[in-house]
Amino acid sequence: MVSPKTARTPGSASNAIFAIVSILSSAALLPFLNKSISRDEGASLYSAHLGWTALWHQSLVVDRVVVIYYALLHFWLEPSYSIQWARALSLLAYGLTVYFVGVLANRVAGFWCGLLAVVITCTSPLMITEALNTRPYALATLTSVLSVAALMRWFDRGEVRWVWLFSFLAIVTLMLQLFMVLAPLSVLGASAAMKSQLFRRQWRRLLAPIGILVVAVVTFLAFVAHQQGQVAWIRALTPKSFLEDIEGPASSALGHLIYPVIVAVIGLLTVAGCVFGWRRRNLALSRFEVDRLVVCLCWAVVPTAILVLITAVHLIYVDRYVTASVPGMAIALALLITYALRALRARLTVRRQIIVIGAMIAILVILFANSVTVSRSQFENLQSAAQYIMRNASPTSEVALPDHSITTAVEYYLERAGSPLRRWPQVSNQSFIEGLDLRESASAFVVAPSNVWVVNDGSVKGTGGFISSLRSHGFIRVKSGSISGVGVIHFHRR
């Protein structure tokens, strides 16, 4: 993917620098590996510790779309059950993704383009959030980047073996997270359009690898389609949510607006700079450069567009589903910056160059400062809820944990603190991870201690009914509150 017009830092030197930035950005996230386990991570930890038969039976009911990730996590957790180790798999995928983004961008437009792409990728709220999350999104993003890299090799060299590798890696992405496969598929569509002559010459040889990929996508969709109720929690489409959805890979994850604002401003300024340079004939892009820009723009935009359009009919869009588009956006934006600076180079006096450099340094500082804020953020804090209960509950109290996800997360902290608190008895045949696990038989209420603490984050249907049963058996609400986004209710029976 090397343009003859592109001056580049020697490959070994530039790759070493990308590796250093990748390692440093990953190391900066290490202190945050121990932040509270989320409900979704509780589901991952619970499922990863099931036996193979139990995991298969669970997949018949729920979470079949990520069962491959649960199986992989099962092996990963063999050395340690700590949440830090569990998240290390996603953090490793994050670091490798950052590195390969730099390598790809360097091949397209040189070292500085690669470095810009690396910075935009490693400071993305979506990337950081998923790097610290025991879910499949960071891994699927890595495999999607590798699949795109393989396809771009075919784009340049015309060797069909690279399409075979692309298809294999795209299928791996599909099995890790269904919607992530839209990223490599978007690049495939763009590549076929930009290289239509090559595609027509080789279509017979390309039929097998691409056909296998299409069959895999259709088969997997059929395999998981009956579990579409798992996304029934996605919010209804409103003007506000629509504006948030179209942010796509520039998503203001967990409310961090700085990143999408910077991306939007830089994007508009660079497009204006490129148009200005083109009209003044200061910018002449080769076919190679135009092709790469179009491919990366499709990588960045098309998955979001598809999911948003589907959401207009059936609610399906969640920002983390387009995490695999972050690398495409980063490279496309880095290319636009590179081309804009090239177009304006003749008009940049020393004073203007100083201003541009100063602005870029300021933007870098803001992005990295925002990254620290993103790293600390969390949607809910089950750790604080568990610690609050341990501080305030008597040793004879029971803790009522509504479902597998919350149970796994809260028990993680109770067990590590050596807490003597008992758990409210749970049913043994609950197949749904987020179904109500609490026993509601009369005997369970009769033998219950005088003090019961209920953890309720509002995600489990039936928790309200359980609370009503507590009241009907003589329990009175003593205290309730929200602990870092998680409801904790203390009931006492006189």
C-alpha positions as CSV (number, residue, x, y, z in Angstrom):
1,M,0.0,0.0,0.0
2,V,2.8,2.4,-0.7
3,S,2.3,5.3,-3.0
4,P,5.3,6.3,-5.0
5,K,4.6,9.9,-4.2
6,T,4.6,9.3,-0.4
7,A,7.7,10.0,1.5
8,R,7.9,7.8,4.5
9,T,10.0,7.2,7.6
10,P,11.7,3.8,7.2
11,G,9.3,1.0,8.1
12,S,11.3,-0.3,11.1
13,A,11.7,3.1,12.7
14,S,8.1,4.2,12.2
15,N,6.7,0.8,13.3
16,A,8.9,1.0,16.4
17,I,7.4,4.5,17.2
18,F,3.9,3.2,16.7
19,A,4.7,0.3,19.0
20,I,6.0,2.7,21.7
21,V,2.8,4.8,21.5
22,S,0.7,1.7,21.6
23,I,2.5,0.4,24.7
24,L,2.4,3.8,26.5
25,S,-1.3,4.3,25.7
26,S,-2.1,0.8,27.0
27,A,0.1,1.2,30.1
28,A,-1.8,4.5,30.9
29,L,-4.9,2.4,31.2
30,L,-3.5,-0.2,33.6
31,P,-4.4,1.7,36.8
32,F,-8.1,1.6,35.7
33,L,-8.3,-2.2,35.2
34,N,-9.6,-2.5,38.7
35,K,-12.6,-0.2,38.5
36,S,-16.0,-1.6,39.3
37,I,-17.3,-4.6,37.4
38,S,-20.4,-3.6,35.3
39,R,-23.5,-5.6,34.9
40,D,-22.5,-6.7,31.4
41,E,-19.1,-7.8,32.7
42,G,-20.8,-9.8,35.4
43,A,-22.6,-11.7,32.6
44,S,-19.3,-12.4,30.9
45,L,-17.7,-13.6,34.1
46,Y,-20.7,-15.8,34.9
47,S,-20.9,-17.3,31.5
48,A,-17.1,-17.9,31.2
49,H,-17.2,-20.0,34.3
50,L,-19.9,-22.3,33.1
51,G,-19.0,-25.8,32.1
52,W,-19.2,-26.5,28.3
53,T,-22.6,-28.3,28.5
54,A,-24.1,-25.5,30.7
55,L,-22.7,-22.8,28.4
56,W,-24.2,-24.5,25.4
57,H,-27.6,-24.9,27.1
58,Q,-27.5,-21.2,28.1
59,S,-26.7,-20.2,24.5
60,L,-29.9,-21.9,23.4
61,V,-31.8,-19.4,25.5
62,V,-29.6,-16.2,25.6
63,D,-26.4,-14.6,24.4
64,R,-25.7,-17.0,21.6
65,V,-24.3,-14.0,19.6
66,V,-21.3,-13.9,22.0
67,V,-20.9,-17.5,23.0
68,I,-17.6,-17.8,21.1
69,Y,-16.2,-14.9,23.3
70,Y,-17.4,-16.6,26.4
71,A,-15.6,-19.8,25.4
72,L,-12.4,-17.8,24.7
73,L,-12.7,-16.0,28.0
74,H,-13.2,-19.4,29.7
75,F,-9.6,-20.3,28.7
76,W,-8.2,-16.8,29.4
77,L,-9.4,-16.9,33.0
78,E,-7.6,-20.2,33.8
79,P,-4.6,-18.4,35.3
80,S,-6.6,-15.9,37.3
81,Y,-10.2,-14.9,38.1
82,S,-9.3,-11.3,38.9
83,I,-11.2,-8.6,37.0
84,Q,-7.8,-7.0,36.1
85,W,-6.7,-10.2,34.3
86,A,-10.1,-10.6,32.7
87,R,-9.9,-7.1,31.2
88,A,-6.3,-7.5,30.2
89,L,-7.5,-9.4,27.1
90,S,-9.4,-6.4,25.9
91,L,-6.6,-4.1,26.8
92,L,-4.2,-6.2,24.8
93,A,-6.5,-6.1,21.8
94,Y,-6.7,-2.3,22.2
95,G,-2.9,-1.9,22.1
96,L,-2.5,-4.1,19.1
97,T,-5.3,-2.2,17.3
98,V,-3.6,1.1,17.9
99,Y,-0.3,-0.3,16.5
100,F,-1.8,-1.7,13.3
101,V,-3.8,1.5,12.7
102,G,-0.5,3.3,12.6
103,V,1.1,0.7,10.3
104,L,-1.9,1.0,7.9
105,A,-1.9,4.8,7.8
106,N,1.9,4.9,7.3
107,R,1.6,2.7,4.2
108,V,-1.0,5.1,2.8
109,A,0.4,8.5,3.5
110,G,3.6,8.3,5.5
111,F,4.7,8.5,9.1
112,W,3.0,11.6,10.3
113,C,-0.3,10.4,8.9
114,G,0.3,7.1,10.8
115,L,1.1,8.9,14.0
116,L,-2.1,11.1,13.7
117,A,-4.2,8.0,13.2
118,V,-2.7,6.4,16.2
119,V,-3.5,9.4,18.4
120,I,-7.0,9.6,17.2
121,T,-7.6,5.9,17.8
122,C,-6.0,5.6,21.2
123,T,-7.9,8.6,22.6
124,S,-11.3,7.5,21.3
125,P,-13.8,7.1,24.1
126,L,-15.2,4.0,22.5
127,M,-11.8,2.4,22.2
128,I,-10.9,3.3,25.8
129,T,-14.2,2.1,27.2
130,E,-14.0,-1.2,25.5
131,A,-10.3,-1.6,26.4
132,L,-11.4,-1.7,30.0
133,N,-14.4,-3.9,29.4
134,T,-14.7,-7.7,29.7
135,R,-16.8,-7.9,26.5
136,P,-15.9,-8.8,22.9
137,Y,-15.8,-5.4,21.3
138,A,-12.1,-4.6,21.6
139,L,-11.2,-8.1,20.2
140,A,-13.7,-7.8,17.4
141,T,-12.2,-4.4,16.5
142,L,-8.7,-5.9,16.3
143,T,-9.8,-8.8,14.0
144,S,-11.7,-6.3,11.8
145,V,-8.6,-4.1,11.4
146,L,-6.5,-7.2,10.5
147,S,-9.1,-8.3,8.0
148,V,-9.1,-4.8,6.4
149,A,-5.3,-4.8,6.3
150,A,-5.5,-8.1,4.4
151,L,-8.0,-6.8,1.9
152,M,-5.9,-3.7,1.2
153,R,-3.0,-6.0,0.3
154,W,-5.3,-7.6,-2.3
155,F,-6.3,-4.0,-3.3
156,D,-2.6,-3.2,-4.1
157,R,-1.2,-6.5,-5.2
158,G,-4.1,-8.4,-6.7
159,E,-3.1,-11.7,-4.9
160,V,-6.3,-13.7,-4.1
161,R,-4.6,-15.3,-1.0
162,W,-5.1,-12.0,0.8
163,V,-8.9,-12.2,0.1
164,W,-8.9,-15.6,1.7
165,L,-7.2,-14.2,4.8
166,F,-9.7,-11.3,4.8
167,S,-12.6,-13.6,4.7
168,F,-11.3,-15.8,7.5
169,L,-10.6,-12.7,9.8
170,A,-14.0,-11.2,8.9
171,I,-15.7,-14.5,9.9
172,V,-13.8,-14.4,13.2
173,T,-15.0,-10.8,13.7
174,L,-18.6,-12.0,12.9
175,M,-18.4,-14.7,15.6
176,L,-17.0,-12.4,18.2
177,Q,-19.7,-9.7,17.6
178,L,-22.3,-9.8,14.9
179,F,-22.5,-6.1,14.1
180,M,-18.8,-5.5,14.0
181,V,-18.6,-7.5,10.7
182,L,-20.2,-4.5,9.0
183,A,-16.8,-2.7,9.1
184,P,-14.9,-5.3,6.9
185,L,-18.0,-5.8,4.8
186,S,-18.1,-2.0,4.1
187,V,-14.5,-2.0,3.1
188,L,-15.1,-5.0,0.8
189,G,-17.9,-3.1,-0.9
190,A,-15.8,0.0,-1.3
191,S,-12.8,-2.0,-2.6
192,A,-14.9,-3.8,-5.1
193,A,-16.3,-0.5,-6.4
194,M,-12.9,1.2,-6.6
195,K,-11.2,-1.8,-8.1
196,S,-14.0,-2.9,-10.4
197,Q,-11.8,-3.9,-13.3
198,L,-9.6,-6.1,-11.0
199,F,-12.7,-7.5,-9.4
200,R,-14.1,-8.5,-12.8
201,R,-10.9,-10.1,-13.9
202,Q,-10.6,-12.2,-10.8
203,W,-14.3,-12.8,-10.0
204,R,-14.0,-16.6,-10.5
205,R,-11.1,-16.9,-8.1
206,L,-12.8,-14.4,-5.6
207,L,-16.1,-16.3,-5.7
208,A,-15.0,-18.9,-3.2
209,P,-13.6,-16.8,-0.3
210,I,-16.3,-14.1,-0.7
211,G,-19.0,-16.7,-1.1
212,I,-17.9,-18.5,2.1
213,L,-18.0,-15.1,4.0
214,V,-21.5,-14.4,2.7
215,V,-22.7,-17.9,3.6
216,A,-21.1,-17.5,7.1
217,V,-22.9,-14.1,7.7
218,V,-26.3,-15.4,6.5
219,T,-25.9,-18.6,8.6
220,F,-24.8,-16.8,11.7
221,L,-27.7,-14.3,11.3
222,A,-30.1,-17.3,11.1
223,F,-28.4,-18.9,14.1
224,V,-29.0,-15.9,16.4
225,A,-32.1,-14.3,14.9
226,H,-34.5,-15.8,17.4
227,Q,-32.7,-14.1,20.3
228,Q,-33.3,-10.6,19.0
229,G,-35.2,-9.9,22.2
230,Q,-31.9,-9.4,23.9
231,V,-31.7,-5.9,22.4
232,A,-35.2,-5.0,23.5
233,W,-33.7,-2.7,26.1
234,I,-32.4,-0.2,23.4
235,R,-34.1,3.2,23.8
236,A,-36.6,4.5,21.3
237,L,-35.4,6.7,18.5
238,T,-35.8,10.4,19.3
239,P,-34.3,13.6,17.7
240,K,-31.8,13.7,20.6
241,S,-30.8,10.0,20.3
242,F,-30.7,10.3,16.5
243,L,-28.1,13.0,16.8
244,E,-26.1,10.9,19.3
245,D,-26.4,7.8,17.0
246,I,-25.0,9.6,13.9
247,E,-21.8,10.4,15.9
248,G,-20.9,6.8,15.1
249,P,-17.3,6.0,15.8
250,A,-16.8,9.6,17.2
251,S,-19.4,8.7,19.9
252,S,-19.4,10.8,23.1
253,A,-19.4,7.5,25.1
254,L,-20.6,8.0,28.7
255,G,-21.3,11.7,27.9
256,H,-17.8,12.8,26.8
257,L,-18.5,15.5,24.2
258,I,-15.0,16.8,23.8
259,Y,-13.9,14.0,21.4
260,P,-16.7,14.2,18.9
261,V,-16.5,18.0,18.9
262,I,-12.8,17.9,18.1
263,V,-13.3,15.3,15.4
264,A,-16.1,17.3,13.8
265,V,-14.2,20.6,13.9
266,I,-11.0,19.0,12.5
267,G,-13.0,17.2,9.8
268,L,-14.7,20.3,8.6
269,L,-11.5,22.4,8.6
270,T,-9.5,19.8,6.7
271,V,-12.2,19.2,4.1
272,A,-12.4,23.0,3.6
273,G,-8.6,23.1,3.3
274,C,-8.6,20.3,0.8
275,V,-11.3,21.9,-1.3
276,F,-9.4,25.2,-1.1
277,G,-6.2,23.6,-2.2
278,W,-7.9,21.7,-5.0
279,R,-9.5,24.8,-6.4
280,R,-6.2,26.7,-6.2
281,R,-4.5,23.7,-7.9
282,N,-2.2,23.2,-4.9
283,L,-3.5,19.7,-4.2
284,A,-3.4,17.0,-6.7
285,L,-4.3,13.6,-5.3
286,S,-3.3,10.4,-7.1
287,R,-5.7,7.6,-7.8
288,F,-4.0,5.7,-5.0
289,E,-4.7,8.4,-2.5
290,V,-8.3,8.9,-3.6
291,D,-9.0,5.2,-3.4
292,R,-7.6,5.0,0.1
293,L,-9.6,7.9,1.3
294,V,-12.8,6.6,-0.1
295,V,-12.2,3.1,1.4
296,C,-11.5,4.6,4.8
297,L,-14.5,6.9,4.7
298,C,-16.7,3.9,3.9
299,W,-15.1,2.0,6.8
300,A,-15.9,4.9,9.1
301,V,-19.4,5.9,8.0
302,V,-21.2,2.9,6.4
303,P,-21.7,0.6,9.5
304,T,-23.2,3.5,11.4
305,A,-25.4,4.5,8.5
306,I,-26.7,0.9,8.1
307,L,-27.5,0.5,11.8
308,V,-29.1,3.9,12.1
309,L,-31.3,3.1,9.1
310,I,-32.3,-0.2,10.6
311,T,-33.1,1.5,13.9
312,A,-35.7,3.6,12.1
313,V,-37.6,0.4,11.7
314,H,-36.4,-1.9,14.5
315,L,-34.4,-0.5,17.4
316,I,-30.9,-1.9,17.2
317,Y,-28.3,0.8,17.3
318,V,-25.8,1.1,20.2
319,D,-22.6,3.1,19.9
320,R,-20.3,0.2,21.0
321,Y,-21.6,-1.8,17.9
322,V,-19.6,0.6,15.7
323,T,-16.3,0.5,17.7
324,A,-14.7,-1.3,14.7
325,S,-15.3,1.9,12.6
326,V,-13.0,3.9,14.9
327,P,-9.8,2.9,13.1
328,G,-11.4,3.8,9.7
329,M,-12.4,7.2,11.0
330,A,-8.9,7.7,12.5
331,I,-7.1,6.9,9.2
332,A,-9.6,8.9,7.1
333,L,-9.2,12.0,9.4
334,A,-5.4,11.6,9.4
335,L,-5.5,11.5,5.6
336,L,-7.6,14.6,5.4
337,I,-5.2,16.4,7.8
338,T,-2.2,15.3,5.7
339,Y,-3.8,16.4,2.4
340,A,-5.0,19.7,3.9
341,L,-1.5,20.6,5.2
342,R,-0.1,19.6,1.8
343,A,-2.6,21.9,0.0
344,L,-1.9,24.8,2.4
345,R,1.8,24.4,2.7
346,A,2.6,27.2,0.2
347,R,0.4,29.6,2.2
348,L,1.8,28.8,5.6
349,T,4.2,31.4,6.7
350,V,6.5,30.8,9.6
351,R,4.0,32.6,11.9
352,R,1.1,30.5,10.6
353,Q,3.1,27.3,11.0
354,I,3.8,28.2,14.6
355,I,0.0,28.7,15.1
356,V,-0.8,25.4,13.4
357,I,1.8,23.5,15.5
358,G,0.5,25.2,18.7
359,A,-3.1,24.3,17.9
360,M,-2.2,20.7,17.2
361,I,-0.3,20.5,20.5
362,A,-3.3,22.0,22.4
363,I,-5.6,19.5,20.7
364,L,-3.3,16.6,21.7
365,V,-3.2,17.8,25.3
366,I,-7.0,18.1,25.4
367,L,-7.5,14.6,23.8
368,F,-5.1,12.9,26.3
369,A,-6.7,14.8,29.2
370,N,-10.1,13.7,28.1
371,S,-8.8,10.1,27.8
372,V,-8.0,10.1,31.5
373,T,-11.5,11.3,32.3
374,V,-13.0,8.6,30.0
375,S,-10.8,5.9,31.7
376,R,-12.2,6.8,35.1
377,S,-15.8,6.9,34.0
378,Q,-18.3,4.1,34.6
379,F,-21.9,3.6,34.0
380,E,-22.7,1.9,37.3
381,N,-20.6,1.1,40.3
382,L,-21.5,-2.3,41.8
383,Q,-18.2,-2.2,43.8
384,S,-19.3,0.9,45.7
385,A,-22.8,-0.7,46.3
386,A,-21.2,-3.9,47.7
387,Q,-18.8,-1.9,49.9
388,Y,-21.7,0.3,51.2
389,I,-23.7,-2.8,52.2
390,M,-20.6,-4.4,53.9
391,R,-20.1,-1.2,55.9
392,N,-23.7,-0.9,57.1
393,A,-25.2,-4.4,57.2
394,S,-25.1,-6.5,60.3
395,P,-23.3,-9.9,59.9
396,T,-26.6,-11.8,60.0
397,S,-28.1,-9.9,57.1
398,E,-28.9,-11.3,53.7
399,V,-28.2,-9.6,50.4
400,A,-30.8,-10.2,47.7
401,L,-29.1,-10.2,44.2
402,P,-31.7,-10.3,41.4
403,D,-29.8,-12.0,38.6
404,H,-26.7,-13.8,37.4
405,S,-24.9,-10.6,36.3
406,I,-25.4,-8.6,39.5
407,T,-24.8,-11.7,41.6
408,T,-21.4,-12.4,39.9
409,A,-20.3,-8.7,40.2
410,V,-21.4,-8.2,43.8
411,E,-20.2,-11.6,45.0
412,Y,-16.8,-10.9,43.5
413,Y,-16.3,-8.0,46.0
414,L,-18.0,-9.7,48.9
415,E,-15.8,-12.8,48.6
416,R,-12.6,-10.8,48.3
417,A,-13.5,-8.9,51.4
418,G,-14.3,-12.1,53.3
419,S,-17.7,-10.8,54.1
420,P,-19.9,-13.1,56.2
421,L,-23.1,-11.8,54.6
422,R,-25.4,-14.5,53.3
423,R,-27.1,-14.3,49.9
424,W,-30.9,-14.6,49.5
425,P,-31.5,-18.1,48.1
426,Q,-31.8,-18.3,44.3
427,V,-33.5,-20.6,41.9
428,S,-31.3,-23.2,40.3
429,N,-33.0,-23.4,36.9
430,Q,-32.8,-19.8,35.7
431,S,-31.6,-19.9,32.1
432,F,-31.8,-16.2,31.4
433,I,-28.7,-14.2,32.6
434,E,-30.9,-11.2,33.4
435,G,-34.0,-13.1,34.6
436,L,-35.1,-12.9,38.2
437,D,-33.1,-15.5,40.2
438,L,-34.5,-14.8,43.7
439,R,-36.6,-17.5,45.3
440,E,-40.1,-16.2,46.1
441,S,-41.5,-19.3,47.9
442,A,-43.2,-18.8,51.3
443,S,-40.4,-20.8,53.0
444,A,-37.7,-18.4,51.7
445,F,-39.4,-15.5,53.4
446,V,-40.2,-17.4,56.6
447,V,-36.6,-18.4,57.2
448,A,-35.1,-15.0,56.1
449,P,-33.2,-13.0,58.7
450,S,-34.6,-9.7,60.0
451,N,-32.5,-7.6,57.7
452,V,-32.4,-7.9,54.0
453,W,-30.5,-5.6,51.5
454,V,-31.7,-5.6,47.9
455,V,-29.5,-4.5,45.1
456,N,-31.6,-3.1,42.3
457,D,-30.2,-1.3,39.2
458,G,-33.6,-1.4,37.4
459,S,-32.5,-3.9,34.8
460,V,-34.2,-7.0,36.1
461,K,-37.9,-7.5,35.6
462,G,-39.6,-9.0,38.6
463,T,-37.5,-7.2,41.2
464,G,-40.5,-5.0,42.0
465,G,-42.6,-8.1,42.6
466,F,-40.0,-9.5,44.9
467,I,-39.9,-6.2,46.9
468,S,-43.8,-6.4,47.2
469,S,-43.5,-9.9,48.5
470,L,-41.0,-8.7,51.1
471,R,-43.5,-6.1,52.3
472,S,-46.3,-8.6,52.4
473,H,-44.2,-10.8,54.7
474,G,-43.7,-8.0,57.2
475,F,-40.5,-6.3,55.9
476,I,-40.4,-2.5,56.1
477,R,-38.2,-0.3,54.1
478,V,-35.6,1.3,56.4
479,K,-33.4,3.1,54.0
480,S,-32.8,3.3,50.2
481,G,-30.5,5.2,48.0
482,S,-28.6,5.2,44.8
483,I,-24.9,4.3,45.3
484,S,-23.0,5.4,42.1
485,G,-26.0,4.6,39.9
486,V,-27.0,1.4,41.7
487,G,-30.0,1.2,44.0
488,V,-29.5,-0.3,47.4
489,I,-32.6,-0.8,49.7
490,H,-32.5,-2.0,53.3
491,F,-35.5,-3.9,54.6
492,H,-36.1,-4.8,58.2
493,R,-38.7,-7.2,59.7
494,R,-39.8,-6.3,63.3
